[in-house]
Amino acid sequence: MSKAIEITDQNIDELISGDKPVLVDFWAEWCGPCRMIGPVVEELAGEYDGKAVIGKLNVDENQEASAKYGVRSIPTLLIFKNGEIVDKQVGAVPKNVLEEKLNAQC
């Protein structure tokens, strides 16, 4: 079972530049809604293994990427394809909402 990969300021540009969709969960330890959506992101990582890249970026540890992509509130989930943001979700949502967004890009 795949797990969500750790995304950092150092590796985000390389990860999002591929042709597979990349879902990045911008989160922090102290954020309640982030903890609610965390297990959903982990489930998606397993279910979309090979079809999409699923990862988590801790905003406290990686402020450069958060600023670059305009993340002002968390959780923010961005979907990238070919280095461009193709979809965005701010706030915790049910799993099916994220599945629909990913399926539209796969």
Buried (B, 14 or more C-beta within 10 A) or exposed (E): EBEBBEBBBEBBEEBBEEEBBBBBBBBBEEBEBBBEBBEBBBBBBEBBEEEBBBBBBBBEEBEEBBEEBEBEEBBBBBBBBEEEEBBEBBEBBEBEEBBEBBEEBE
